[in-house]
């Protein structure tokens, strides 16, 4: 049976309870996961605080070297990571699972290097007798809450950045991706990270996650998930700093001078990669009216290239949805879209096979008030609408309060720049798919929408996990009023 990882030790839940780990490609259990609760979370918090006293004093270069050691173990065991991703998430083993496992070590190396050059500053003062300098200190114990869609990759967006700056961590993953988290914890343990620096507790978010958030023994909260969960955390965390990477439903805008056949593969990949379970997916596509039919035809042709099937089969390129809740949401969104005027032109149903699969789907002419336009579907859908003017496109775009990523396709530099500046999303990509990102780049939503708070990526994550300390030296006589 899998076990949790607290204070450098593998352990069962205090209650002894477990729950089934489900293979979504079959809809069947493949193992047991400890069902942790508040007592387990409290043990982890105590361990993290005890470890904090010594870990924060370890020299930065040594903490950086430890992150590199963890990266080396992750690389050496990437086939094991890919296997558990295939089993627990249904990710095609030779496609998505291998890709995610191969990239899992990257953020650990990015954090290790960028922390060495994460400078603070000296500051000039009006008072000639004062010398002021600033430097970074750890916040203390950082809560990390990770989702199920990229359970090997996304922890790397938080964990190495926290520990390289001298923090310790209390980490809880989504229950449906806990086996992958445990595999990562095995790698971290093998690398020799001191006990208590990273603690993993599996179990329901309402207990484990909530305890990590509200307990005064934690000092910051980083979470990738939904806006709904972020609102709960915000009401529970008090004044603790928060970093949220949340849902996306960012638009793809195809202007009249684009080549619809040339770009269809990139747009389809942004819709169907990872079965559409990516926050940076292209879930709303707005194409100039003169290109509509040609683009729709090209997108329908692209659906034939995405092969559902056994995730262990080399020919499979699309796996299942993570759970039945996602499947039901896709069905609800498509039913609403058709009821409000949309046309289904490809896919649109579950295939006749076990598990939680959904066909790659294309719809056209969805309404501005439809669920696919206003909410994140998180499935393999390509909703397409046409527009005759920029104003018409903006009517649809502004009906949704999500804006993590977006894309614009055009050869007109002036129009590209105008759209890129005005789209209310954290990242706008010109002439490529919406999934582009590298680990040192800022990633997150804007202040005017529900797609996040703050930025993950490189120095931006280092900033979040650090306190900026100011020290003032007085070279003259002590001041008096």
C-alpha positions in Angstrom: 0.0 0.0 0.0 1.1 3.6 -0.6 2.0 5.7 2.4 2.3 9.3 3.3 5.6 11.1 4.0 5.9 13.0 7.3 9.1 14.1 9.0 11.2 11.9 6.7 9.1 8.8 7.5 6.6 6.7 5.6 3.4 6.3 7.5 -0.3 5.4 7.3 -3.1 7.8 8.2 -3.6 8.2 11.9 -7.1 6.8 11.5 -5.9 3.8 9.5 -8.4 4.7 6.8 -7.7 4.4 3.0 -9.5 5.1 -0.2 -9.3 3.5 -3.7 -6.9 4.9 -6.3 -8.9 4.7 -9.6 -7.5 4.0 -13.1 -9.6 6.3 -15.3 -8.9 4.4 -18.4 -10.7 1.4 -16.9 -12.8 3.0 -14.2 -11.4 0.5 -11.7 -9.3 0.6 -8.6 -5.6 -0.1 -8.8 -4.4 0.5 -5.3 -5.0 2.1 -1.9 -4.2 5.6 -0.7 -4.0 6.8 3.0 -7.0 8.9 3.9 -5.3 11.5 6.0 -7.1 13.9 8.3 -6.5 16.9 10.5 -4.3 15.0 12.9 -2.0 13.9 10.1 -1.8 17.5 8.8 -1.0 18.8 12.3 1.9 16.2 12.6 3.2 17.5 9.2 3.0 21.1 10.3 4.9 20.3 13.5 7.6 18.5 11.6 7.9 21.3 9.1 8.3 23.9 11.8 10.9 21.9 13.6 12.9 21.4 10.4 12.6 25.1 9.5 14.9 26.0 12.4 17.8 24.2 10.8 17.0 24.2 7.1 16.8 28.0 6.9 20.4 28.2 8.1 21.7 25.8 5.5 23.7 27.8 3.0 21.9 28.7 -0.2 24.5 26.9 -2.4 23.9 23.7 -0.4 20.1 24.0 -0.7 20.6 24.6 -4.5 22.7 21.5 -4.7 20.0 19.5 -3.0 17.5 20.6 -5.6 19.9 19.3 -8.3 20.2 16.0 -6.5 16.4 15.6 -6.4 16.4 16.5 -10.2 18.9 13.7 -10.9 16.8 11.2 -9.0 13.7 12.3 -10.9 15.6 11.9 -14.2 16.8 8.4 -13.2 13.3 7.3 -12.2 11.4 9.0 -15.0 10.1 5.7 -16.4 8.5 4.9 -13.1 7.0 8.4 -13.0 5.6 7.9 -16.6 4.2 4.5 -15.6 2.3 5.9 -12.6 1.0 8.8 -14.8 -0.3 6.3 -17.3 -1.9 4.2 -14.6 -3.4 6.9 -12.3 -4.2 9.6 -14.9 -4.6 7.5 -18.1 -2.1 9.7 -19.9 -0.9 7.9 -23.1 2.4 6.3 -21.9 4.5 7.0 -25.0 3.1 10.5 -25.6 1.9 12.6 -22.7 3.2 10.5 -19.8 6.7 10.3 -21.2 6.7 14.0 -21.9 5.6 15.0 -18.4 7.9 12.6 -16.7 10.9 13.8 -18.8 10.2 17.4 -17.8 9.5 16.8 -14.1 13.2 17.6 -13.1 13.4 20.9 -15.1 11.9 23.2 -12.5 14.1 21.7 -9.8 17.1 22.8 -11.8 15.6 26.2 -12.7 15.0 26.9 -9.0 18.5 25.7 -8.1 20.1 28.2 -10.5 17.8 31.2 -10.3 18.0 31.3 -6.5 21.7 31.9 -6.7 21.1 35.1 -8.6 17.9 36.3 -6.9 19.4 39.6 -5.9 18.0 42.2 -3.6 19.2 45.8 -3.6 20.9 48.6 -1.7 18.8 51.8 -1.5 19.9 55.4 -1.4 18.6 57.5 1.5 17.9 61.2 2.0 19.7 60.9 5.4 23.4 60.9 4.5 24.3 58.9 7.7 22.1 55.9 6.7 23.1 52.9 4.6 20.2 50.6 3.6 20.3 47.1 2.1 17.6 44.5 1.4 17.8 40.8 1.2 15.5 37.7 1.0 14.6 35.5 3.9 12.3 32.4 3.9 8.7 32.9 4.9 8.7 29.8 7.1 6.4 26.9 6.4 4.7 27.0 2.9 1.5 25.1 2.2 1.4 23.7 -1.3 -1.9 22.3 -2.8 -1.6 20.7 -6.2 -4.2 19.5 -8.8 -4.7 16.2 -10.6 -4.1 17.2 -14.3 -0.3 17.4 -14.2 0.5 15.7 -10.9 4.3 15.2 -11.6 4.9 18.6 -13.2 2.9 21.1 -11.2 4.5 20.3 -7.7 7.8 21.4 -9.3 6.3 24.8 -9.8 6.2 25.3 -6.0 8.3 22.7 -4.0 11.8 23.4 -5.3 11.4 27.2 -5.2 10.1 27.0 -1.6 12.9 24.8 -0.3 15.8 26.5 -2.1 14.9 29.7 -0.4 15.0 28.0 3.0 11.4 27.3 3.6 9.9 24.0 4.6 6.7 22.6 3.0 3.4 20.9 3.9 2.1 19.5 0.6 -1.3 17.9 -0.2 -2.2 16.7 -3.7 -5.6 16.2 -5.3 -6.9 12.8 -4.0 -7.2 11.5 -7.6 -3.5 12.0 -8.2 -2.0 11.0 -4.8 -0.2 7.9 -6.1 1.9 10.1 -8.4 2.7 12.5 -5.5 3.9 9.6 -3.4 6.2 8.5 -6.3 7.7 12.0 -6.3 8.1 11.9 -2.5 10.0 8.6 -3.0 12.4 10.5 -5.3 12.8 13.3 -2.8 13.5 10.9 0.0 16.0 9.0 -2.1 17.9 12.2 -2.8 18.5 12.7 0.9 16.5 15.8 1.7 16.6 16.3 5.5 13.5 15.1 7.4 10.6 17.5 7.7 11.7 19.8 4.9 8.9 18.4 2.6 5.9 16.6 4.1 3.3 14.9 2.0 -0.2 14.2 3.5 -2.9 12.6 1.2 -6.6 12.9 1.9 -9.6 15.1 1.4 -9.0 18.8 0.9 -11.8 19.8 3.3 -9.7 18.3 6.1 -6.0 18.1 5.1 -5.9 21.1 2.9 -8.0 23.2 5.2 -5.8 22.4 8.2 -2.7 23.4 6.2 -4.4 26.6 5.3 -5.9 27.7 8.6 -3.2 26.4 11.0 -1.1 29.3 12.4 1.9 27.0 11.9 1.9 27.6 8.2 2.9 31.0 6.8 2.0 31.1 3.0 -0.3 29.2 0.7 0.4 28.2 -2.9 -2.3 26.5 -4.9 -3.1 25.4 -8.4 -6.8 24.7 -8.8 -10.2 26.3 -9.3 -11.4 29.8 -8.6 -14.0 28.2 -6.3 -11.3 26.6 -4.1 -9.3 29.8 -4.1 -12.2 31.7 -2.7 -12.6 29.2 0.1 -8.9 29.4 0.9 -9.0 33.2 0.8 -11.7 33.2 3.5 -9.8 30.6 5.6 -6.2 31.8 5.3 -6.5 35.1 7.0 -3.5 37.4 6.2 -1.2 34.7 4.9 0.3 35.4 1.5 -1.3 33.5 -1.3 -0.2 32.4 -4.8 -3.0 31.0 -7.0 -2.9 29.6 -10.5 -6.5 29.0 -11.4 -8.8 28.2 -14.2 -8.6 29.4 -17.8 -11.0 29.9 -20.6 -8.9 32.2 -22.6 -9.8 33.1 -26.2 -8.0 32.2 -29.4 -8.6 35.0 -32.0 -8.0 34.3 -35.7 -7.9 37.4 -37.7 -8.9 37.7 -41.4 -5.3 37.4 -42.9 -4.4 34.1 -41.1 -4.0 30.8 -42.9 -6.7 28.5 -41.4 -5.2 25.3 -42.7 -1.7 26.2 -41.5 -2.8 27.0 -38.0 -5.5 24.3 -37.4 -3.0 21.7 -36.1 -1.7 24.2 -33.4 -5.2 25.2 -32.4 -6.5 21.6 -32.3 -3.5 20.6 -30.1 -4.3 23.5 -27.8 -7.9 22.0 -27.5 -7.2 18.3 -27.3 -3.8 17.8 -25.7 -4.2 16.1 -22.3 -7.8 15.4 -23.2 -8.4 19.2 -22.8 -7.5 19.0 -19.1 -5.1 22.0 -19.2 -5.8 25.4 -17.7 -4.2 27.0 -20.8 -6.4 25.2 -23.3 -8.0 26.9 -26.3 -11.6 26.5 -25.1 -13.1 29.5 -27.1 -12.1 30.1 -30.7 -13.1 33.2 -32.6 -12.4 33.2 -36.3 -12.9 35.9 -38.8 -16.1 35.3 -40.8 -14.2 35.0 -44.2 -12.2 32.1 -42.8 -14.9 30.2 -40.9 -15.8 27.3 -43.1 -12.3 26.6 -44.1 -11.1 26.6 -40.5 -14.0 24.5 -39.3 -13.3 21.9 -42.0 -9.6 21.8 -41.0 -10.5 21.4 -37.3 -12.8 18.5 -38.0 -10.1 16.9 -40.0 -7.7 17.3 -37.1 -10.1 15.4 -34.8 -9.3 12.3 -36.8 -5.6 12.5 -35.8 -6.4 12.2 -32.1 -6.7 8.5 -31.2 -8.6 7.4 -28.1 -7.6 4.1 -26.7 -5.5 2.0 -24.2 -3.0 4.5 -22.8 -0.3 1.8 -22.9 -0.8 1.5 -26.7 1.9 3.4 -28.7 -0.8 4.5 -31.2 -3.0 6.2 -28.5 -2.7 10.0 -28.4 -5.6 10.9 -26.2 -6.4 9.4 -22.8 -9.5 9.6 -20.6 -10.8 12.4 -18.4 -9.7 12.2 -14.8 -13.0 11.4 -13.2 -16.7 11.2 -13.8 -17.3 14.7 -12.5 -15.3 16.0 -15.5 -17.2 13.8 -17.9 -20.5 15.0 -16.6 -19.4 18.6 -16.8 -18.5 18.2 -20.5 -21.8 16.7 -21.2 -23.6 19.4 -19.4 -21.7 22.2 -21.2 -22.3 20.6 -24.7 -26.0 20.0 -24.0 -26.4 23.7 -22.9 -24.4 24.9 -26.0 -26.7 23.0 -28.4 -29.8 24.1 -26.5 -28.7 27.8 -26.9 -28.1 27.5 -30.6 -24.7 25.8 -31.2 -24.2 23.1 -33.9 -22.3 19.9 -33.1 -20.1 19.1 -36.1 -17.7 16.4 -34.7 -17.5 14.1 -31.7 -19.8 15.1 -28.9 -20.2 11.9 -27.0 -18.4 9.2 -24.9 -17.0 6.3 -26.9 -18.2 2.8 -26.3 -15.4 1.6 -24.1 -14.7 1.4 -20.3 -13.3 4.4 -18.4 -13.9 8.1 -18.5 -13.2 8.9 -22.1 -14.7 11.6 -24.3 -14.4 12.1 -28.0 -12.5 15.2 -29.4 -15.4 17.5 -30.2 -16.0 20.5 -32.4 -19.0 22.8 -32.1 -19.9 26.1 -33.9 -22.0 29.1 -33.3 -22.2 29.0 -29.5 -24.1 31.7 -27.7 -22.4 34.4 -25.6 -24.3 33.3 -22.5 -23.6 29.6 -23.0 -21.6 27.6 -20.5 -18.8 26.9 -22.9 -18.3 30.6 -23.3 -18.6 31.6 -19.7 -17.0 28.7 -17.8 -14.0 26.4 -18.2 -15.1 23.1 -19.6 -11.8 21.3 -19.1 -12.4 18.7 -21.8 -11.4 18.0 -25.4 -13.7 20.5 -27.0 -13.2 23.1 -29.7 -16.0 25.7 -29.6 -15.8 27.9 -32.7 -17.6 31.2 -33.4 -17.1 33.6 -36.3 -17.0 37.4 -36.1 -17.4 40.2 -38.7 -15.9 43.0 -36.6 -13.6 43.2 -33.6 -16.5 44.6 -31.6 -18.5 41.5 -32.2 -15.7 39.3 -31.0 -15.2 41.4 -27.9 -18.9 40.9 -27.0 -18.2 37.2 -26.6 -14.8 37.4 -25.1 -15.9 39.8 -22.3 -18.8 37.5 -21.3 -16.3 35.3 -19.4 -14.3 36.3 -16.3 -11.5 33.9 -16.9 -8.2 34.9 -18.7 -5.1 32.8 -18.0 -3.8 32.5 -21.5 -4.9 33.6 -25.0 -3.6 33.6 -28.6 -3.9 35.7 -31.7 -3.2 34.5 -35.2 -2.4 37.2 -37.8 0.5 38.4 -40.1 -0.4 42.1 -39.3 2.1 43.2 -36.6 0.1 46.3 -35.6 -3.2 44.3 -35.1 -1.3 41.5 -33.3 0.2 44.0 -30.9 -3.2 45.8 -30.3 -5.0 42.5 -29.5 -2.1 41.2 -27.4 -2.2 44.3 -25.2 -6.0 44.4 -24.8 -6.7 40.7 -24.2 -7.2 40.4 -20.4 -5.0 37.4 -19.8 -1.7 36.8 -18.1 -0.1 35.5 -21.3 -1.0 36.2 -24.9 0.8 34.1 -27.6 1.0 35.5 -31.1 0.9 32.8 -33.9 1.3 29.7 -31.8 -0.7 27.5 -29.4 -1.9 28.7 -26.0 0.2 26.1 -24.1 3.6 27.8 -24.6 5.4 28.4 -21.3 8.8 27.8 -19.9 9.6 27.4 -16.2 11.4 30.7 -15.8 8.6 32.8 -17.3 5.8 34.4 -15.4 2.5 32.5 -15.6 -0.9 33.5 -14.0 -4.1 35.4 -14.4 -4.7 39.2 -14.2 -6.2 41.3 -11.4 -9.5 41.7 -13.3 -10.4 38.1 -13.7 -10.7 34.8 -11.8 -7.7 33.1 -13.3 -5.2 33.6 -10.5 -3.3 35.7 -8.0 0.4 36.4 -8.5 2.7 34.6 -10.8 4.4 31.2 -10.8 7.7 30.8 -12.8 11.3 31.4 -11.9 12.1 34.5 -9.9 8.4 35.2 -9.5 7.8 32.1 -7.4 11.0 32.9 -5.5 9.5 36.3 -4.7 6.4 34.6 -3.3 8.2 32.2 -1.0 10.4 34.9 0.4 10.2 37.8 2.8 12.1 41.0 1.8 14.1 42.1 4.8 15.4 45.7 5.1 18.4 46.6 7.3 19.4 50.2 8.1 22.9 51.0 9.3 23.3 54.3 11.0 26.8 55.8 10.6 26.1 59.0 12.6 24.7 59.9 16.0 21.4 58.2 17.1 18.4 60.1 16.0 16.0 61.9 18.3 12.9 63.9 17.6 
